[in-house]
């Protein structure tokens, strides 16, 4: 694995003006990613590839393997694929699309493709406060069977910064050494996922890295979109959760794939987010200016927030190629142009863990 190398995939930082341009930015591999994947071998399996991040990560992986000369190694994208058009786009990109509901009572994990490397993206967040058993089934129980199925593979599993407690803003956020303290059953079940994978690493020698992400920005969704939404609606921006971490999704995709080189037994964890602790008030002011809208506020910033320190990530993989201020400008331009959005909020402002 290379280190201290920035993931500068695109040579330009021009704002994307269409979904096609956005997807091109998200799926263009950096030289560092290509170099890291060139040092690996075997098929790659991406479980839960149909979510918000999965499709772009999958295409990025395929393009990076091709650039690394690994055209004979397959990328298998596993999901229920409720969006048939999305599945077809991945096929067109050279990905092997596998339809499977891993939570179904009759799910046959043995029939899933083999893979030397596995990226685990399966999870449930929204609606879990009213159906906590779903959170535990999707986020913790399932991974036990997956870890058995892929005991001899290297696993990079998405987790969440929610496994940490809310911390004082002046602390600068939680590093990987900070004691976990999940708030609510969603966060607890995600910590359960990590613990099950840690047990797999200890008991079977499986190489594992868990990726504690918050929050990816794709322009079609993300914290910046969530902050801009009340501005567009002529409503006040709530400042109760007054600070937040965000990161360009293209960087998050790259780090997830490059982190396969970090996987170990015992398992290790890495925080994945941007280098800034962003003020929600300042983000709203900048977005309002970019949207040419008046901005009003409600609430007073709480002294604590969910904040992660991703210093280790940046030391290993460089800084995000799209900085925060550029992301804010891109987000405002995207929304001002009326470009598509996903309608999938992050709910970053939730403080009681009820999703």
C-alpha positions as CSV (number, residue, x, y, z in Angstrom):
1,X,0.0,0.0,0.0
2,X,1.4,3.4,-0.9
3,X,1.2,6.2,1.7
4,X,1.4,9.9,1.8
5,X,-0.1,10.1,-1.6
6,X,-3.0,12.4,-2.5
7,X,-6.0,10.9,-4.3
8,X,-6.0,13.5,-7.0
9,X,-8.1,11.6,-9.5
10,X,-9.4,14.4,-11.8
11,X,-7.0,17.0,-13.1
12,X,-9.6,19.7,-12.9
13,X,-11.9,20.9,-10.1
14,X,-14.5,22.3,-12.4
15,X,-18.0,21.8,-11.0
16,X,-20.0,19.0,-12.5
17,X,-23.0,20.2,-14.5
18,X,-24.8,16.9,-15.1
19,X,-25.2,13.5,-13.5
20,X,-22.8,12.1,-16.2
21,X,-20.1,14.6,-15.2
22,X,-20.6,13.9,-11.5
23,X,-20.4,10.1,-12.1
24,X,-17.2,10.6,-14.1
25,X,-15.6,12.5,-11.2
26,X,-16.7,9.9,-8.7
27,X,-15.5,6.9,-10.7
28,X,-12.2,8.1,-12.1
29,X,-9.4,6.3,-10.2
30,X,-6.3,8.1,-9.0
31,X,-2.8,6.9,-9.7
32,X,-2.5,6.0,-6.0
33,X,-5.6,3.8,-6.1
34,X,-4.4,2.1,-9.3
35,X,-1.0,1.5,-7.7
36,X,-2.5,0.0,-4.6
37,X,-4.8,-2.3,-6.4
38,X,-2.0,-3.4,-8.8
39,X,-0.3,-4.9,-5.8
40,X,-3.4,-7.1,-5.0
41,X,-4.9,-10.0,-6.9
42,X,-8.1,-12.0,-7.2
43,X,-11.8,-11.1,-7.7
44,X,-13.4,-8.3,-5.7
45,X,-16.9,-8.8,-4.1
46,X,-18.9,-5.8,-3.1
47,X,-21.8,-6.7,-0.8
48,X,-24.7,-4.2,-0.6
49,X,-23.5,-2.5,-3.8
50,X,-27.0,-1.0,-4.6
51,X,-27.0,1.7,-1.9
52,X,-26.1,5.4,-2.1
53,X,-22.3,4.9,-2.4
54,X,-22.2,1.4,-3.8
55,X,-22.7,2.0,-7.5
56,X,-20.0,4.6,-7.9
57,X,-17.6,2.7,-5.7
58,X,-18.2,-0.4,-7.8
59,X,-17.5,1.3,-11.1
60,X,-14.5,3.0,-9.6
61,X,-13.2,-0.4,-8.6
62,X,-13.7,-1.8,-12.1
63,X,-12.0,1.1,-13.7
64,X,-9.1,1.0,-11.3
65,X,-8.5,-2.8,-11.8
66,X,-8.5,-2.3,-15.5
67,X,-6.0,0.6,-15.2
68,X,-3.9,-1.7,-13.0
69,X,-3.8,-4.4,-15.7
70,X,-6.1,-6.7,-13.7
71,X,-8.7,-7.1,-16.5
72,X,-9.0,-10.8,-15.7
73,X,-10.1,-10.1,-12.1
74,X,-13.9,-9.7,-11.8
75,X,-15.8,-7.1,-9.7
76,X,-19.0,-8.8,-8.4
77,X,-21.7,-6.3,-7.2
78,X,-24.2,-8.0,-4.9
79,X,-27.5,-6.4,-4.0
80,X,-31.3,-6.8,-4.2
81,X,-31.2,-4.4,-7.2
82,X,-34.6,-2.7,-6.7
83,X,-33.3,-0.3,-9.4
84,X,-33.0,-2.3,-12.5
85,X,-31.6,0.6,-14.5
86,X,-28.8,1.0,-12.0
87,X,-27.9,-2.7,-12.3
88,X,-27.8,-2.4,-16.1
89,X,-25.5,0.6,-15.9
90,X,-23.1,-1.5,-13.8
91,X,-23.2,-4.3,-16.4
92,X,-22.4,-1.8,-19.1
93,X,-19.3,-0.8,-17.0
94,X,-18.0,-4.4,-17.0
95,X,-19.3,-5.3,-13.5
96,X,-20.8,-8.7,-12.8
97,X,-24.2,-7.9,-11.2
98,X,-25.5,-10.5,-8.7
99,X,-29.1,-10.3,-7.4
100,X,-29.4,-11.5,-3.9
101,X,-31.3,-10.5,-0.7
102,X,-28.8,-11.4,2.0
103,X,-31.5,-10.9,4.7
104,X,-34.0,-13.3,3.2
105,X,-34.8,-16.4,5.3
106,X,-33.6,-18.6,2.5
107,X,-30.5,-16.6,1.5
108,X,-27.8,-18.9,0.3
109,X,-24.5,-17.2,1.0
110,X,-22.6,-20.2,-0.3
111,X,-23.8,-19.4,-3.8
112,X,-22.3,-15.9,-3.7
113,X,-19.2,-15.4,-5.8
114,X,-15.8,-16.1,-4.3
115,X,-13.5,-13.1,-3.8
116,X,-10.0,-12.5,-2.5
117,X,-11.2,-9.1,-1.4
118,X,-14.6,-8.1,0.0
119,X,-16.1,-4.7,0.5
120,X,-19.0,-4.9,2.9
121,X,-21.6,-2.2,2.5
122,X,-24.8,-3.9,3.8
123,X,-26.7,-2.0,6.5
124,X,-29.9,-0.4,7.7
125,X,-30.3,3.0,9.3
126,X,-33.5,4.8,8.6
127,X,-36.6,3.3,10.2
128,X,-34.6,1.3,12.7
129,X,-35.9,3.3,15.7
130,X,-39.3,1.8,15.1
131,X,-37.9,-1.6,14.1
132,X,-34.8,-2.1,16.2
133,X,-34.7,-5.8,15.4
134,X,-34.0,-4.8,11.8
135,X,-31.0,-2.8,12.8
136,X,-29.5,-5.7,14.7
137,X,-30.4,-8.2,11.9
138,X,-28.9,-6.1,9.1
139,X,-26.1,-4.5,10.9
140,X,-24.8,-7.2,13.3
141,X,-26.3,-10.6,12.8
142,X,-25.8,-10.9,9.0
143,X,-22.1,-10.1,9.2
144,X,-21.6,-13.2,11.3
145,X,-22.6,-15.4,8.4
146,X,-20.8,-13.3,5.9
147,X,-17.6,-13.5,7.9
148,X,-17.9,-17.3,7.9
149,X,-18.5,-17.3,4.1
150,X,-15.5,-15.1,3.4
151,X,-13.2,-16.4,6.2
152,X,-10.2,-16.6,3.9
153,X,-10.8,-13.2,2.2
154,X,-9.7,-9.7,3.1
155,X,-12.7,-7.7,4.3
156,X,-13.1,-3.9,4.3
157,X,-16.4,-3.2,6.1
158,X,-18.2,0.1,6.3
159,X,-19.0,1.2,9.8
160,X,-20.0,4.7,11.0
161,X,-18.7,7.5,13.1
162,X,-21.9,7.0,15.2
163,X,-20.1,4.3,17.2
164,X,-18.4,7.2,19.0
165,X,-20.2,9.4,21.6
166,X,-21.1,13.0,21.1
167,X,-18.0,14.9,22.2
168,X,-17.2,18.6,23.1
169,X,-16.7,20.7,20.0
170,X,-13.4,22.0,21.3
171,X,-12.1,18.4,21.5
172,X,-11.5,18.2,17.7
173,X,-13.3,14.9,17.4
174,X,-12.7,11.3,18.2
175,X,-9.6,9.5,16.9
176,X,-9.6,5.7,16.5
177,X,-8.2,5.4,20.1
178,X,-11.2,7.2,21.6
179,X,-13.5,4.9,23.6
180,X,-16.6,4.0,21.7
181,X,-20.0,5.1,23.1
182,X,-22.8,4.6,20.6
183,X,-26.1,6.5,21.2
184,X,-29.2,4.6,20.1
185,X,-29.8,1.2,18.7
186,X,-28.6,2.0,15.2
187,X,-25.2,3.0,16.5
188,X,-25.1,0.1,18.9
189,X,-25.9,-2.4,16.2
190,X,-23.1,-0.9,14.0
191,X,-20.7,-1.4,16.9
192,X,-22.1,-4.9,17.0
193,X,-21.0,-5.4,13.4
194,X,-17.5,-4.3,14.3
195,X,-17.4,-6.7,17.3
196,X,-18.5,-9.6,15.2
197,X,-15.8,-8.9,12.6
198,X,-13.2,-8.5,15.3
199,X,-14.2,-11.9,16.6
200,X,-13.8,-13.3,13.0
201,X,-10.4,-11.8,12.7
202,X,-9.3,-13.3,16.1
203,X,-10.9,-16.7,15.8
204,X,-10.3,-17.4,12.1
205,X,-7.5,-15.1,11.1
206,X,-9.6,-13.1,8.6
207,X,-8.0,-9.8,7.7
208,X,-10.4,-7.0,8.5
209,X,-10.6,-3.3,8.5
210,X,-13.7,-1.3,9.6
211,X,-14.2,2.1,8.1
212,X,-15.9,4.6,10.4
213,X,-17.4,7.1,7.9
214,X,-19.2,10.4,8.4
215,X,-20.5,12.0,6.2
216,X,-20.1,11.5,2.4
217,X,-21.2,14.3,0.0
218,X,-22.3,13.3,-3.5
219,X,-24.2,16.6,-4.5
220,X,-27.4,14.5,-5.0
221,X,-27.4,13.9,-1.2
222,X,-25.3,14.6,1.9
223,X,-25.0,17.1,4.7
224,X,-24.6,20.1,2.4
225,X,-27.8,19.2,0.7
226,X,-29.5,18.8,4.0
227,X,-28.3,22.2,5.2
228,X,-29.4,23.8,1.9
229,X,-32.9,22.2,1.9
230,X,-34.5,24.6,4.5
231,X,-32.8,27.6,2.8
232,X,-34.5,26.6,-0.5
233,X,-37.8,26.1,1.3
234,X,-37.6,29.5,3.0
235,X,-37.3,27.9,6.4
236,X,-34.7,28.5,9.2
237,X,-31.6,26.3,9.5
238,X,-31.5,24.6,12.9
239,X,-28.2,25.2,14.6
240,X,-28.6,22.8,17.5
241,X,-26.1,20.4,16.0
242,X,-23.7,23.2,15.2
243,X,-20.7,21.4,13.8
244,X,-20.2,18.5,11.5
245,X,-17.6,16.5,9.4
246,X,-18.1,15.9,5.7
247,X,-16.0,14.4,2.9
248,X,-16.2,14.2,-0.9
249,X,-17.7,10.8,-1.8
250,X,-15.0,10.2,-4.5
251,X,-12.4,10.3,-1.7
252,X,-14.5,8.1,0.5
253,X,-14.8,5.5,-2.3
254,X,-11.1,5.5,-2.9
255,X,-10.2,5.2,0.7
256,X,-12.6,2.2,1.1
257,X,-10.8,0.4,-1.7
258,X,-7.3,1.4,-0.7
259,X,-8.0,0.4,2.9
260,X,-8.0,-3.3,1.9
261,X,-4.2,-2.9,2.3
262,X,-4.7,-2.0,6.0
263,X,-6.8,-5.0,6.9
264,X,-5.3,-7.2,9.5
265,X,-5.8,-9.8,12.2
266,X,-6.6,-8.6,14.8
267,X,-8.9,-6.2,13.0
268,X,-8.2,-2.5,12.7
269,X,-10.4,0.5,12.3
270,X,-9.9,3.8,10.5
271,X,-11.9,7.0,10.6
272,X,-12.9,8.4,7.2
273,X,-14.0,12.0,6.9
274,X,-12.7,15.4,5.9
275,X,-10.0,17.3,7.8
276,X,-12.3,20.2,8.8
277,X,-14.7,20.5,11.6
278,X,-17.3,22.6,9.8
279,X,-19.6,25.1,11.3
280,X,-23.2,24.6,10.2
281,X,-23.9,28.3,10.5
282,X,-21.0,29.0,8.1
283,X,-22.0,26.3,5.7
284,X,-25.5,27.8,5.6
285,X,-24.2,31.3,5.0
286,X,-22.0,30.1,2.1
287,X,-24.8,28.0,0.6
288,X,-27.3,30.9,0.9
289,X,-24.9,33.2,-0.9
290,X,-24.4,30.6,-3.6
291,X,-28.1,30.1,-4.0
292,X,-28.9,33.9,-3.7
293,X,-31.3,33.2,-0.9
294,X,-31.8,34.8,2.5
295,X,-30.8,32.5,5.4
296,X,-32.3,32.5,8.8
297,X,-31.5,30.4,11.9
298,X,-33.2,28.7,14.8
299,X,-31.7,27.1,17.9
300,X,-28.4,27.5,19.7
301,X,-25.4,25.3,19.0
302,X,-25.0,22.5,21.5
303,X,-21.6,22.1,23.1
304,X,-21.2,18.6,21.8
305,X,-21.5,16.9,18.4
306,X,-20.6,13.7,16.5
307,X,-17.1,14.6,15.3
308,X,-14.3,12.4,14.0
309,X,-10.6,13.0,13.8
310,X,-9.4,11.4,10.5
311,X,-5.7,12.3,10.9
312,X,-4.6,8.7,10.4
313,X,-6.6,8.5,7.2
314,X,-5.1,11.6,5.8
315,X,-1.6,10.6,6.8
316,X,-2.0,7.3,4.9
317,X,-4.1,8.4,1.9
318,X,-3.6,12.1,1.5
319,X,-6.2,14.8,1.8
320,X,-9.5,14.7,-0.2
321,X,-9.0,15.9,-3.7
322,X,-12.1,18.1,-3.5
323,X,-11.8,20.5,-0.5
324,X,-14.7,21.6,1.6
325,X,-15.1,25.1,0.2
326,X,-15.2,23.7,-3.3
327,X,-17.8,21.1,-2.3
328,X,-20.0,23.9,-0.9
329,X,-19.7,25.9,-4.1
330,X,-20.5,22.8,-6.2
331,X,-23.5,22.0,-4.0
332,X,-25.0,25.5,-4.4
333,X,-24.4,25.4,-8.2
334,X,-25.9,21.9,-8.4
335,X,-29.1,23.0,-6.6
336,X,-29.4,26.3,-8.4
337,X,-29.3,24.5,-11.7
338,X,-32.1,22.2,-10.6
339,X,-30.0,19.1,-11.1
340,X,-31.3,15.7,-9.7
341,X,-31.3,14.9,-6.0
342,X,-31.9,11.5,-4.3
343,X,-34.3,12.6,-1.5
344,X,-32.2,10.6,1.0
345,X,-31.4,12.8,4.0
346,X,-28.4,12.0,6.3
347,X,-30.2,13.1,9.4
348,X,-26.9,14.4,10.7
349,X,-28.6,16.6,13.2
350,X,-30.2,13.7,15.1
351,X,-28.7,13.7,18.6
352,X,-30.6,10.9,20.4
353,X,-29.7,8.1,18.0
354,X,-33.2,7.6,16.9
355,X,-33.3,7.0,13.1
